[in-house]
Amino acid sequence: MASANQLIALLKSHLEGDDERFYSVAMQLAAHEAKIGHGKLAEELRALVGQAKARRGLPPKDTEKAVPIGRPRGELAELLGGSFPKNRLGEMVLDGNLEYQLKRVIREQRQAGRLLSHGLAPRRKLLLVGPPGTGKTLTAAVLAGELGLPLFQVRLDGLITKYMGETAAKLRQVFEATERTRGVYFFDEFDAIGSQRGLANDVGEVRRILNSFLQMIEQDESHSLIVAATNHPEILDQALFRRFDDILHYGLPDEVQIAALLKARLGRKARKGVSWKRLAAKANGLSYAEIVRVCDEALKEAVIDQKESLGESDIRRAIEERAYAKAHFDKRAGRA
């Protein structure tokens, strides 16, 4: 909640007609609410300040300062890509345990102020583990959307360099950003940073990068969420696992989940009598991302062919094409 001094300053600046001071105090209140976990309230306050300044013809410079790396500039632009997702948890088809874990993270973040006042810390350091296309990247967007926070994706191509010590210095910049601006910081393909020390192809710089990350995440006391994702947990250094508050495991959907996803995305466009159970059996073995592509392909075909609705054969054809492409790729990759 706002302090007594902030409320007094807010009213006093209003009475004195000091608009700049009024906006400044309002933005301080927004920053405080963001820090204690009230992301949606903070965003609403910032938006109201922006609207007020726009009506008075003033430049929205204070609003821009609220999220200084929402549009990264300079060297930081090489390290972080910023966005403001609107995704929600209801968009995901999850098994019971994973859904519970994500709801718990969101709930703890929304009640962060209460937990902190009792000397407790909400979960905010998460490791997402599972094969490609199973929802790890979408999870980062959903957490940002549910909490009203910006999503900052760490650009590994800008982070990892061939020069000794430079990667650790850039990694430090990312962790400094987590303290300046509350958000969801997403490290995709995390095994590029966290591979085991002592692997046959390991070099000294790789060990230094990992040691730097271990030290930084251990010392991090920001109010941001740090989310790392990997398709290869078997090569992660064991020291990493205890640095995260939760490890979330993702897998391929079963037929019940496939049917639910197909129906959720195509139900409004499908004709009566479509058997989602039969279609799910055909799509068994595809990832969530591949099933989403199946749905998009079926919808595009309907638009091009000027069909008002989709029949079961239309959806089955899209599934078979995707399954064939996957099988062909797996065979060439030696995974058959």
Residue frames relative to the residue before (quaternion, step in Angstrom):
aa qw qx qy qz dx dy dz
M 1.0000 0.0000 0.0000 0.0000 0.00 0.00 0.00
A 0.6124 -0.5570 0.4153 0.3772 3.54 -1.23 0.48
S 0.4567 -0.6697 0.5088 0.2899 3.57 -1.10 0.74
A 0.6600 -0.5051 0.3774 0.4085 3.55 -1.28 0.40
N 0.6535 0.5263 -0.3173 0.4419 3.59 0.95 -0.86
Q 0.6524 0.5119 -0.3190 0.4588 3.57 1.02 -0.78
L 0.6466 0.5128 -0.3177 0.4669 3.58 0.99 -0.81
I 0.6403 0.5153 -0.3189 0.4720 3.57 0.99 -0.84
A 0.6652 0.5027 -0.3023 0.4619 3.58 0.92 -0.94
L 0.6306 0.5439 -0.3290 0.4453 3.57 1.04 -0.78
L 0.6985 0.4597 -0.2677 0.4786 3.58 0.85 -1.00
K 0.6517 0.5270 -0.3205 0.4415 3.57 0.95 -0.87
S 0.6671 0.4910 -0.3095 0.4670 3.59 0.92 -0.86
H 0.6263 0.5263 -0.3390 0.4646 3.60 1.08 -0.66
L 0.6719 0.5020 -0.2945 0.4581 3.58 0.90 -0.96
E 0.7152 0.4389 -0.2493 0.4835 3.57 1.04 -0.77
G 0.4595 -0.7074 0.4319 0.3193 3.57 1.28 -0.08
D 0.4339 0.6871 -0.4654 0.3508 3.57 1.24 0.47
D 0.2100 -0.8377 0.4931 0.1049 3.55 0.19 1.33
E 0.6557 0.5264 -0.3280 0.4305 3.57 0.89 -0.91
R 0.6515 0.4986 -0.3080 0.4818 3.58 1.01 -0.83
F 0.6259 0.5447 -0.3312 0.4492 3.57 0.99 -0.84
Y 0.6812 0.4786 -0.2900 0.4720 3.59 0.87 -0.97
S 0.6365 0.5437 -0.3318 0.4350 3.57 1.01 -0.82
V 0.6690 0.4843 -0.2996 0.4776 3.59 0.91 -0.90
A 0.6289 0.5372 -0.3332 0.4526 3.58 1.00 -0.81
M 0.6687 0.4839 -0.3029 0.4763 3.59 0.99 -0.79
Q 0.5927 0.5452 -0.3618 0.4697 3.59 1.15 -0.56
L 0.6335 0.5189 -0.3231 0.4744 3.57 1.04 -0.81
A 0.6429 0.5211 -0.3213 0.4603 3.59 0.98 -0.84
A 0.6525 0.5137 -0.3123 0.4613 3.57 0.96 -0.87
H 0.6416 0.5228 -0.3203 0.4610 3.59 1.02 -0.81
E 0.6613 0.5021 -0.3112 0.4622 3.59 0.93 -0.87
A 0.6342 0.5232 -0.3302 0.4637 3.59 1.03 -0.76
K 0.6519 0.5450 -0.3113 0.4256 3.55 0.98 -0.89
I 0.7450 0.3864 -0.2251 0.4950 3.62 1.00 -0.76
G 0.6949 -0.5324 0.2622 0.4062 3.57 1.23 0.37
H 0.5739 0.5823 -0.3931 0.4207 3.62 1.23 0.03
G 0.0755 -0.8693 0.4878 0.0252 3.55 0.64 1.20
K 0.6769 0.4986 -0.3045 0.4479 3.58 0.89 -0.91
L 0.6393 0.5108 -0.3248 0.4743 3.60 1.00 -0.80
A 0.6403 0.5294 -0.3251 0.4518 3.58 0.98 -0.86
E 0.6698 0.4950 -0.3043 0.4623 3.57 0.91 -0.90
E 0.6390 0.5255 -0.3274 0.4564 3.59 1.03 -0.77
L 0.6405 0.5162 -0.3227 0.4682 3.59 0.99 -0.82
R 0.6588 0.5081 -0.3082 0.4613 3.58 0.95 -0.90
A 0.6487 0.5203 -0.3164 0.4565 3.56 0.99 -0.85
L 0.6496 0.5179 -0.3155 0.4586 3.59 0.99 -0.84
V 0.6302 0.5158 -0.3344 0.4744 3.58 1.00 -0.78
G 0.6511 0.5219 -0.3131 0.4535 3.56 0.96 -0.89
Q 0.6548 0.5085 -0.3089 0.4661 3.58 0.99 -0.85
A 0.6500 0.5270 -0.3139 0.4486 3.57 0.97 -0.89
K 0.6719 0.4885 -0.2965 0.4712 3.58 0.95 -0.88
A 0.6342 0.5346 -0.3373 0.4451 3.57 1.02 -0.78
R 0.6515 0.5241 -0.3154 0.4488 3.59 0.99 -0.82
R 0.7151 0.4205 -0.2431 0.5026 3.56 1.11 -0.68
G 0.5165 -0.6781 0.3988 0.3382 3.56 1.31 0.13
L 0.4858 0.6592 -0.4389 0.3698 3.57 1.19 0.47
P 0.5308 -0.6192 0.4572 0.3546 3.62 -1.06 0.61
P 0.4303 -0.7335 0.4654 0.2455 3.62 -0.86 0.87
K 0.1214 0.8471 -0.5124 0.0715 3.58 0.91 0.87
D 0.6404 0.5231 -0.3488 0.4411 3.60 1.00 -0.69
T 0.6267 0.5346 -0.3385 0.4549 3.56 1.03 -0.76
E 0.6443 0.5167 -0.3266 0.4596 3.57 1.00 -0.78
K 0.6459 0.5264 -0.3275 0.4455 3.58 1.03 -0.71
A 0.5403 0.6486 -0.4066 0.3495 3.57 1.15 -0.50
V 0.7777 0.0891 -0.0608 0.6193 3.58 1.05 -0.70
P 0.1488 -0.8683 0.4644 0.0906 3.59 0.44 1.22
I 0.7535 0.3313 -0.2321 0.5183 3.63 1.13 -0.37
G 0.2967 0.7361 -0.5442 0.2717 3.57 1.13 0.55
R 0.7357 0.1481 -0.1044 0.6526 3.52 1.25 -0.60
P 0.2145 -0.8355 0.4883 0.1323 3.60 0.33 1.24
R 0.1215 -0.7828 0.6083 0.0491 3.52 -1.06 0.81
G 0.8130 0.2787 -0.1919 0.4739 3.52 -1.29 0.36
E 0.8345 -0.1669 0.1388 0.5065 3.55 -1.08 -0.75
L 0.6122 0.5715 -0.3484 0.4210 3.57 1.10 -0.68
A 0.5898 0.5832 -0.3599 0.4272 3.59 1.16 -0.58
E 0.6372 0.5155 -0.3264 0.4708 3.58 1.20 -0.48
L 0.7217 0.4599 -0.2333 0.4618 3.57 1.20 -0.48
L 0.8162 0.1778 -0.0542 0.5470 3.59 1.04 -0.74
G 0.1514 -0.7410 0.6457 0.1051 3.52 -1.13 0.77
G 0.1866 -0.8324 0.5172 0.0689 3.59 -0.59 1.12
S 0.0827 0.7719 -0.6283 0.0507 3.56 -1.15 0.69
F 0.3011 -0.7313 0.5812 0.1920 3.56 -1.32 0.24
P 0.1469 -0.8426 0.5124 0.0765 3.60 0.28 1.25
K 0.2752 -0.7409 0.5905 0.1631 3.54 -1.27 0.56
N 0.3588 0.7653 -0.4717 0.2512 3.58 1.27 0.20
R 0.1674 -0.7786 0.5994 0.0802 3.55 -1.20 0.65
L 0.6622 -0.5393 0.3551 0.3802 3.53 -1.20 0.57
G 0.6126 0.5872 -0.3402 0.4051 3.59 1.08 -0.68
E 0.5843 0.5849 -0.3688 0.4249 3.60 1.24 -0.32
M 0.6869 0.4909 -0.2773 0.4586 3.58 1.19 -0.49
V 0.2564 -0.7113 0.6298 0.1780 3.55 -1.20 0.65
L 0.0261 0.8420 -0.5273 0.1112 3.56 -0.31 1.31
D 0.4746 -0.6031 0.5255 0.3672 3.54 -1.22 0.33
G 0.7205 -0.5001 0.2733 0.3951 3.55 -1.22 0.51
N 0.6828 0.5022 -0.3028 0.4358 3.58 0.88 -0.90
L 0.6736 0.4903 -0.2967 0.4667 3.57 0.93 -0.91
E 0.6274 0.5287 -0.3327 0.4649 3.59 1.01 -0.76
Y 0.6417 0.5204 -0.3195 0.4640 3.57 0.99 -0.83
Q 0.6598 0.5184 -0.3150 0.4434 3.59 0.90 -0.90
L 0.6853 0.4806 -0.2911 0.4634 3.58 0.91 -0.89
K 0.6371 0.5153 -0.3291 0.4693 3.58 0.99 -0.79
R 0.6390 0.5273 -0.3290 0.4532 3.57 1.04 -0.74
V 0.6306 0.5203 -0.3361 0.4675 3.60 0.98 -0.79
I 0.6711 0.4994 -0.2947 0.4619 3.58 0.88 -0.98
R 0.6589 0.5129 -0.3077 0.4561 3.57 0.93 -0.90
E 0.6709 0.4901 -0.3067 0.4644 3.59 0.90 -0.87
Q 0.6469 0.5119 -0.3282 0.4601 3.59 1.00 -0.74
R 0.6637 0.4971 -0.3071 0.4670 3.59 1.01 -0.76
Q 0.7345 0.3441 -0.2067 0.5471 3.57 1.19 -0.51
A 0.2238 0.8281 -0.4923 0.1478 3.58 1.22 0.48
G 0.6364 0.5460 -0.3365 0.4285 3.57 0.95 -0.84
R 0.6664 0.4986 -0.2981 0.4673 3.56 0.94 -0.90
L 0.6616 0.5032 -0.3116 0.4604 3.58 0.93 -0.87
L 0.6663 0.5103 -0.3031 0.4514 3.58 0.90 -0.92
S 0.6392 0.5361 -0.3282 0.4431 3.59 1.05 -0.73
H 0.7049 0.3984 -0.2501 0.5309 3.60 1.26 -0.35
G 0.5890 -0.6146 0.3573 0.3845 3.56 1.23 0.38
L 0.5734 0.5756 -0.3753 0.4461 3.59 1.23 0.43
A 0.2964 -0.7665 0.5473 0.1586 3.58 -1.09 0.68
P 0.4109 -0.6977 0.5203 0.2714 3.62 -0.89 0.84
R 0.5827 -0.5570 0.4522 0.3818 3.56 -1.20 0.51
R 0.1418 0.8085 -0.5616 0.1043 3.58 -0.90 0.89
K 0.6746 0.4008 -0.3013 0.5417 3.61 1.26 0.03
L 0.0299 0.8452 -0.5227 0.1076 3.55 -0.23 1.33
L 0.1649 -0.7523 0.6307 0.0955 3.53 -1.11 0.82
L 0.1516 -0.7948 0.5857 0.0482 3.58 -0.66 1.16
V 0.0675 -0.8246 0.5600 -0.0427 3.55 -0.65 1.18
G 0.4790 0.6698 -0.4833 0.2973 3.59 -0.88 0.88
P 0.6644 -0.5155 0.3557 0.4077 3.59 -1.25 0.28
P 0.6767 -0.4921 0.3497 0.4214 3.59 -1.26 0.33
G 0.8268 0.2925 -0.1974 0.4381 3.54 -1.22 0.62
T 0.5614 0.6376 -0.3784 0.3676 3.59 1.20 0.25
G 0.7112 -0.5037 0.2492 0.4223 3.61 1.22 0.25
K 0.3929 0.7428 -0.4788 0.2542 3.61 1.18 0.17
T 0.6832 0.4668 -0.2903 0.4807 3.59 0.87 -0.92
L 0.6313 0.5257 -0.3303 0.4647 3.58 1.01 -0.80
T 0.5974 0.5735 -0.3623 0.4278 3.61 1.04 -0.68
A 0.6425 0.5167 -0.3250 0.4632 3.59 0.94 -0.85
A 0.6638 0.4935 -0.2995 0.4756 3.59 0.98 -0.85
V 0.6444 0.5210 -0.3210 0.4585 3.60 1.00 -0.79
L 0.6360 0.5179 -0.3357 0.4632 3.60 0.94 -0.81
A 0.6556 0.4944 -0.3097 0.4794 3.59 0.95 -0.86
G 0.6811 0.4994 -0.2948 0.4470 3.59 0.89 -0.90
E 0.6733 0.5006 -0.2954 0.4569 3.57 0.91 -0.89
L 0.7557 0.3878 -0.1993 0.4887 3.58 1.01 -0.80
G 0.4401 -0.7128 0.4515 0.3071 3.58 1.25 -0.03
L 0.4908 0.6564 -0.4228 0.3868 3.57 1.11 0.74
P 0.5211 -0.5935 0.4891 0.3702 3.58 -1.20 0.37
L 0.3059 -0.7157 0.5963 0.1965 3.55 -1.23 0.56
F 0.0782 -0.7891 0.6091 0.0129 3.56 -0.80 1.06
Q 0.1568 -0.7951 0.5818 0.0695 3.56 -0.48 1.19
V 0.3764 -0.7330 0.5265 0.2093 3.55 -0.75 1.10
R 0.2977 -0.7624 0.5530 0.1557 3.56 -0.73 1.11
L 0.3077 -0.7877 0.5034 0.1775 3.59 -0.30 1.22
D 0.6208 0.5516 -0.3576 0.4273 3.59 1.07 -0.65
G 0.6902 0.4336 -0.2798 0.5072 3.58 1.17 -0.51
L 0.6520 0.5461 -0.3065 0.4274 3.55 1.17 -0.63
I 0.7731 0.3456 -0.1769 0.5016 3.56 0.81 -1.04
T 0.0006 0.8002 -0.5974 0.0523 3.57 -0.68 1.15
K 0.5726 -0.6105 0.4354 0.3315 3.56 -1.30 0.25
Y 0.6062 0.5852 -0.3531 0.4068 3.57 1.25 -0.20
M 0.5320 -0.6626 0.4334 0.3001 3.55 -0.86 1.00
G 0.8375 0.2006 -0.1710 0.4787 3.54 -0.88 1.02
E 0.5803 0.6203 -0.3835 0.3626 3.61 1.15 -0.45
T 0.6322 0.5365 -0.3413 0.4427 3.59 1.00 -0.77
A 0.6478 0.5147 -0.3186 0.4625 3.59 0.95 -0.84
A 0.6404 0.5196 -0.3242 0.4635 3.58 1.03 -0.75
K 0.6641 0.4831 -0.3048 0.4823 3.58 1.00 -0.78
L 0.6092 0.5457 -0.3427 0.4622 3.56 1.08 -0.72
R 0.6141 0.5416 -0.3339 0.4670 3.56 1.08 -0.74
Q 0.6241 0.5381 -0.3420 0.4515 3.61 1.00 -0.74
V 0.6359 0.5267 -0.3267 0.4598 3.58 1.01 -0.82
F 0.6972 0.4622 -0.2837 0.4688 3.59 0.85 -0.90
E 0.5978 0.5289 -0.3646 0.4796 3.59 1.12 -0.51
A 0.6248 0.5385 -0.3330 0.4569 3.59 1.08 -0.72
T 0.6171 0.5523 -0.3572 0.4319 3.63 1.02 -0.70
E 0.6605 0.4886 -0.3041 0.4822 3.58 1.14 -0.56
R 0.6798 0.4950 -0.2965 0.4527 3.58 1.01 -0.77
T 0.8161 0.1060 -0.0059 0.5680 3.57 0.92 -0.92
R 0.3401 -0.7463 0.5366 0.1986 3.56 -0.59 1.15
G 0.2585 0.7480 -0.5761 0.2046 3.55 -0.91 0.96
V 0.5160 -0.5613 0.5155 0.3910 3.52 -1.35 -0.29
Y 0.1232 -0.8012 0.5851 0.0263 3.59 -0.54 1.21
F 0.1186 -0.8516 0.5104 -0.0115 3.54 -0.38 1.31
F 0.1318 -0.7651 0.6292 0.0366 3.54 -0.74 1.19
D 0.0922 -0.7933 0.6005 0.0392 3.61 -0.25 1.23
E 0.8076 0.1824 -0.1813 0.5307 3.59 -1.23 0.53
F 0.0547 0.8783 -0.4713 0.0584 3.49 1.04 0.96
D 0.5510 0.6294 -0.3995 0.3750 3.61 1.16 -0.47
A 0.5328 0.6134 -0.4098 0.4146 3.60 1.24 -0.30
I 0.7170 0.3815 -0.2267 0.5376 3.56 1.21 -0.53
G 0.8151 0.3667 -0.1321 0.4287 3.54 0.85 -1.04
S 0.3180 0.7656 -0.5168 0.2138 3.63 1.12 0.40
Q 0.6605 -0.5611 0.3417 0.3635 3.52 -1.17 0.72
R 0.4299 -0.6397 0.5718 0.2811 3.51 -1.14 0.71
G 0.7587 0.3665 -0.2610 0.4712 3.56 -0.87 0.90
L 0.4252 0.6796 -0.4893 0.3436 3.62 1.22 0.10
A 0.6679 -0.5402 0.3355 0.3867 3.56 -1.18 0.61
N 0.7524 0.3634 -0.2057 0.5094 3.59 1.03 -0.76
D 0.3810 0.7426 -0.4691 0.2886 3.56 1.28 0.28
V 0.0992 -0.7584 0.6406 0.0686 3.53 -1.19 0.67
G 0.7145 -0.4908 0.2922 0.4040 3.53 -1.24 0.42
E 0.6505 0.5320 -0.3260 0.4331 3.57 0.98 -0.83
V 0.6073 0.5486 -0.3514 0.4547 3.60 1.07 -0.72
R 0.6499 0.5069 -0.3141 0.4712 3.57 0.96 -0.83
R 0.6531 0.5157 -0.3196 0.4532 3.57 0.96 -0.82
I 0.6331 0.5260 -0.3360 0.4578 3.59 1.00 -0.80
L 0.6701 0.4987 -0.2961 0.4632 3.57 0.88 -0.96
N 0.6570 0.5043 -0.3175 0.4618 3.57 0.91 -0.88
S 0.6312 0.5256 -0.3322 0.4637 3.58 1.04 -0.74
F 0.6591 0.5030 -0.3150 0.4619 3.58 0.92 -0.89
L 0.6371 0.5320 -0.3315 0.4485 3.59 0.92 -0.88
Q 0.6765 0.4914 -0.2918 0.4645 3.56 0.93 -0.89
M 0.6890 0.4957 -0.2875 0.4438 3.59 0.90 -0.91
I 0.6875 0.4596 -0.3044 0.4727 3.60 0.88 -0.83
E 0.6039 0.5498 -0.3503 0.4586 3.58 1.16 -0.57
Q 0.7362 0.4211 -0.2179 0.4829 3.57 0.98 -0.91
D 0.5069 0.6792 -0.4150 0.3309 3.60 1.21 -0.39
E 0.0013 0.7982 -0.6008 0.0440 3.56 -0.77 1.09
S 0.3242 0.7567 -0.5056 0.2583 3.57 1.16 0.54
H 0.4772 -0.6405 0.5078 0.3228 3.55 -1.34 -0.08
S 0.4522 0.6719 -0.4551 0.3700 3.56 1.25 0.41
L 0.4153 -0.6527 0.5589 0.2986 3.55 -1.31 0.29
I 0.1576 -0.7639 0.6214 0.0743 3.55 -0.93 0.96
V 0.0147 -0.8169 0.5726 -0.0681 3.55 -0.47 1.27
A 0.0536 -0.7889 0.6122 -0.0016 3.57 -0.76 1.09
A 0.1071 -0.8013 0.5876 0.0340 3.58 -1.04 0.80
T 0.0251 0.8015 -0.5965 0.0346 3.55 -1.05 0.78
N 0.3549 -0.6999 0.5780 0.2236 3.53 -1.23 0.61
H 0.7584 0.3491 -0.1571 0.5275 3.57 1.27 -0.35
P 0.0495 -0.8413 0.5379 0.0214 3.62 0.45 1.13
E 0.5844 0.6188 -0.3708 0.3716 3.58 1.16 -0.56
I 0.7260 0.4082 -0.2653 0.4857 3.62 1.13 -0.42
L 0.4715 0.6622 -0.4554 0.3631 3.59 1.26 0.10
D 0.5191 -0.6238 0.4850 0.3259 3.54 -1.11 0.69
Q 0.5396 -0.6674 0.4127 0.3050 3.58 -0.88 0.97
A 0.5882 0.5943 -0.3694 0.4054 3.58 1.13 -0.56
L 0.5905 0.6014 -0.3654 0.3951 3.59 1.17 -0.49
F 0.6420 0.5961 -0.3443 0.3376 3.55 0.87 -0.96
R 0.7065 0.4490 -0.2832 0.4680 3.61 0.95 -0.73
R 0.5692 0.5847 -0.3920 0.4248 3.62 1.26 -0.06
F 0.6827 0.4647 -0.2857 0.4861 3.60 1.22 -0.34
D 0.5203 -0.6509 0.4645 0.2997 3.55 -1.12 0.75
D 0.7991 0.0357 0.0178 0.5998 3.58 1.05 -0.79
I 0.1748 -0.7304 0.6467 0.1332 3.54 -1.21 0.63
L 0.1364 -0.8124 0.5662 0.0279 3.57 -0.56 1.21
H 0.2139 -0.8050 0.5472 0.0824 3.55 -0.71 1.12
Y 0.1438 -0.7912 0.5935 0.0317 3.55 -0.84 1.10
G 0.0185 -0.8016 0.5975 -0.0017 3.56 -1.06 0.72
L 0.6662 -0.4632 0.3772 0.4465 3.56 -1.31 0.02
P 0.5212 -0.6529 0.4424 0.3260 3.61 -1.01 0.69
D 0.4063 -0.6657 0.5551 0.2890 3.56 -1.18 0.56
E 0.7333 -0.4480 0.2702 0.4342 3.58 -1.26 0.14
V 0.6090 0.5457 -0.3542 0.4537 3.59 1.08 -0.65
Q 0.6828 0.4736 -0.2817 0.4797 3.58 0.95 -0.90
I 0.6134 0.5399 -0.3478 0.4597 3.60 1.06 -0.71
A 0.6548 0.5138 -0.3111 0.4587 3.57 0.91 -0.93
A 0.6540 0.5168 -0.3100 0.4572 3.58 0.98 -0.88
L 0.6682 0.4987 -0.3008 0.4630 3.58 0.98 -0.84
L 0.6424 0.5180 -0.3192 0.4659 3.59 0.96 -0.84
K 0.6818 0.4891 -0.2868 0.4623 3.55 0.90 -0.94
A 0.6417 0.5368 -0.3278 0.4389 3.57 1.00 -0.83
R 0.7564 0.4015 -0.2102 0.4717 3.59 0.95 -0.84
L 0.7997 0.2915 -0.1366 0.5068 3.58 1.10 -0.64
G 0.4247 0.7625 -0.4279 0.2347 3.57 1.27 -0.27
R 0.6859 0.4960 -0.2903 0.4465 3.58 0.93 -0.85
K 0.7201 0.4328 -0.2321 0.4902 3.56 1.17 -0.58
A 0.6102 0.5981 -0.3440 0.3894 3.59 1.21 -0.44
R 0.5007 -0.6372 0.4972 0.3099 3.54 -1.20 0.58
K 0.6172 -0.5267 0.4239 0.4025 3.54 -1.26 0.34
G 0.7524 0.3954 -0.2863 0.4423 3.54 -1.10 0.69
V 0.4547 0.6665 -0.4688 0.3594 3.60 1.25 -0.04
S 0.2561 -0.7661 0.5725 0.1406 3.58 -0.85 0.96
W 0.2750 -0.7799 0.5442 0.1414 3.55 -0.31 1.24
K 0.6000 0.5683 -0.3539 0.4380 3.58 1.15 -0.61
R 0.6615 0.4894 -0.3073 0.4780 3.61 0.93 -0.86
L 0.6611 0.5050 -0.3058 0.4631 3.57 0.96 -0.87
A 0.6310 0.5377 -0.3310 0.4508 3.58 1.03 -0.79
A 0.6270 0.5328 -0.3353 0.4589 3.58 1.02 -0.77
K 0.6424 0.5191 -0.3102 0.4708 3.58 1.07 -0.76
A 0.7382 0.4302 -0.2148 0.4732 3.57 1.05 -0.83
N 0.3743 0.7477 -0.4794 0.2664 3.58 1.26 0.02
G 0.7386 0.3592 -0.2900 0.4913 3.58 -0.82 1.02
L 0.6053 0.5286 -0.3643 0.4706 3.58 1.24 -0.21
S 0.4790 -0.6603 0.4980 0.2942 3.55 -1.16 0.59
Y 0.6906 -0.4420 0.3525 0.4510 3.57 -1.29 0.13
A 0.6683 0.5066 -0.3075 0.4497 3.58 0.88 -0.95
E 0.6556 0.5087 -0.3173 0.4591 3.60 0.98 -0.79
I 0.6439 0.5086 -0.3256 0.4698 3.59 1.04 -0.72
V 0.6075 0.5330 -0.3482 0.4750 3.59 1.07 -0.70
R 0.6502 0.5015 -0.3181 0.4738 3.59 1.00 -0.80
V 0.5913 0.5588 -0.3572 0.4588 3.58 1.06 -0.72
C 0.6715 0.5001 -0.2932 0.4615 3.57 0.87 -0.97
D 0.6606 0.5064 -0.3081 0.4607 3.57 0.92 -0.88
E 0.6475 0.5182 -0.3216 0.4569 3.59 0.99 -0.83
A 0.6516 0.5106 -0.3169 0.4629 3.57 0.96 -0.87
L 0.6664 0.5001 -0.3031 0.4625 3.59 0.96 -0.84
K 0.6444 0.5176 -0.3277 0.4577 3.60 1.00 -0.77
E 0.6337 0.5251 -0.3295 0.4628 3.56 0.99 -0.81
A 0.6444 0.5255 -0.3191 0.4548 3.58 0.99 -0.83
V 0.6501 0.5112 -0.3143 0.4662 3.57 0.98 -0.84
I 0.6808 0.4921 -0.2928 0.4566 3.59 0.86 -0.98
D 0.7328 0.4061 -0.2267 0.4967 3.58 0.98 -0.86
Q 0.3984 -0.7488 0.4419 0.2921 3.56 1.38 0.07
K 0.3166 0.7307 -0.5297 0.2921 3.56 0.91 0.95
E 0.3948 -0.7281 0.5102 0.2316 3.56 -0.91 0.87
S 0.8018 0.0948 -0.0485 0.5881 3.59 1.18 -0.44
L 0.4274 -0.6929 0.5308 0.2356 3.53 -1.32 0.41
G 0.2661 -0.7431 0.5903 0.1690 3.54 -0.98 0.86
E 0.6814 -0.4831 0.3440 0.4289 3.55 -1.25 0.28
S 0.6362 0.5395 -0.3313 0.4410 3.60 1.02 -0.76
D 0.6115 0.5502 -0.3497 0.4484 3.61 1.08 -0.69
I 0.6898 0.4639 -0.2758 0.4826 3.56 0.91 -0.93
R 0.6375 0.5354 -0.3304 0.4447 3.59 0.99 -0.84
R 0.6320 0.5344 -0.3374 0.4485 3.60 0.99 -0.78
A 0.6540 0.4999 -0.3151 0.4723 3.60 0.96 -0.82
I 0.6342 0.5242 -0.3278 0.4643 3.59 1.02 -0.76
E 0.6737 0.5080 -0.2979 0.4464 3.58 0.89 -0.97
E 0.6337 0.5253 -0.3297 0.4624 3.59 1.03 -0.75
R 0.6779 0.4802 -0.2913 0.4742 3.56 0.93 -0.89
A 0.6494 0.5173 -0.3182 0.4576 3.61 0.98 -0.84
Y 0.6386 0.5197 -0.3233 0.4665 3.59 1.04 -0.80
A 0.6575 0.5086 -0.3116 0.4603 3.58 0.92 -0.91
K 0.6486 0.5147 -0.3157 0.4634 3.58 0.99 -0.82
A 0.6667 0.5054 -0.3059 0.4544 3.58 0.89 -0.94
H 0.6429 0.5209 -0.3161 0.4641 3.59 1.02 -0.84
F 0.6616 0.4998 -0.3044 0.4688 3.58 0.95 -0.87
D 0.6566 0.5156 -0.3126 0.4530 3.59 0.90 -0.91
K 0.6381 0.5300 -0.3287 0.4515 3.57 1.01 -0.79
R 0.6802 0.4788 -0.2860 0.4757 3.57 0.92 -0.91
A 0.6926 0.4605 -0.2771 0.4811 3.57 1.10 -0.64
G 0.5196 -0.6703 0.3985 0.3493 3.56 1.30 0.03
R 0.5336 0.6366 -0.4062 0.3808 3.58 1.21 0.45
A 0.4174 0.7234 -0.4658 0.2923 3.59 1.24 0.13
